[in-house]
Amino acid sequence: MTTCKQNHRQDDGTAVFASAAGRCCLLFTLLFHAALAADPRQDLMQLRQFYRERFPTLSLQDYADGVYALDPVARESWLAIEEFPPYEPFIERGEAAFTRPFKNGRSYADCFPGRGIGIAHNYPKWDSRKGEVITLTMAINQCRTANGEEPLPYKKGPITNLLAYMAYTSRGKPIDIVIPEDDPRALTAYEQGKDYYHRRRGQLNFACATCHVQNASKRIRAEMLSPMLGQTSGWPVYRLKWGEMGTLHRRFIGCHRQIRAKPPEPQSTALRNLEYYMSYSSNGVPLNGPSTRK
Ligand code: HEC
């Protein structure tokens, strides 16, 4: 595959997407779609190869830093913030909530493999009994309701504390998502997620991939676009713009709004399958949650 790199000017932001229809990117899109109903492992190799050619100095590990792997200026302020990270108190709150028993005396640890410690990099998971993708966020609420507690809201608030703590105990572990071969429904969920990422939508008629694959590292207004590879690594996120923590699905919904598309509900089947595809595609990238974003 030829690289798109030479075609792209690192420009001032006015000519955003000027080369979006560059031949090689088109070729990539075609290859990607030709591979639909294909082998996830092959997709993953193609995606890595695409970014390797595009950003030859980056290692797979570097993608855990999101856009800050690509933007040296933003990276400096990011690293400075990460020295006294605004998410730290939320990890502590999460740990307290995680260890506090439910009214029935049981606790979160009773619901998870490994008692919930160092397992976040294995989510989302395919649940063959239920026949659906279970994200860590959803598993937390399933644990609560199974123990007679109210479910927590999915976009922000207390669930982000629990997620922050659980992600923290998996920090540095390579993302390791499994698509079981003995259940074809898992592959279907992956394919639906893949289709979602690459399908155009909204009044602006963009796909997720338009920004984060074909145009990764280019600027849209003041923001540089992160690559899809590693995009699920740093969650939950303390976003300066939000002034608080948020979940990955909150960010998914925000990206729908940018292109004036109607977002699905957080933890809907569509967004869980999307997360399954994106996380599988980031296998091998270290988990780096929680983290800070602009
Ligand atoms: C118009 C361009 C555009 C489209 C289309 C778009 N996004 Fe984004 N997205 C952004 C910008 C800008 C940011 C903030 C900078 C960054 O991290 O890329 C962002 C950030 C993200 C992040 C956070 C990455 C991180 O490390 O913090 C995720 C995850 C994400 N987008 C997923 C999606 C998904 C899924 C879709 C499709 C439903 C999508 N985006 C569609 C522009 C877009």
Boltz pocket constraint, residues with backbone or C-beta under 6 A from the ligand:
constraints:
  - pocket:
      binder: B
      contacts: [[A, 65], [A, 66], [A, 67], [A, 196], [A, 197], [A, 206], [A, 207], [A, 208], [A, 209], [A, 210], [A, 211], [A, 212], [A, 220], [A, 223], [A, 224], [A, 225], [A, 226], [A, 227], [A, 230], [A, 231], [A, 232], [A, 234], [A, 237], [A, 248], [A, 251], [A, 252], [A, 255], [A, 256], [A, 258], [A, 259], [A, 274], [A, 293]]
      max_distance: 6.0
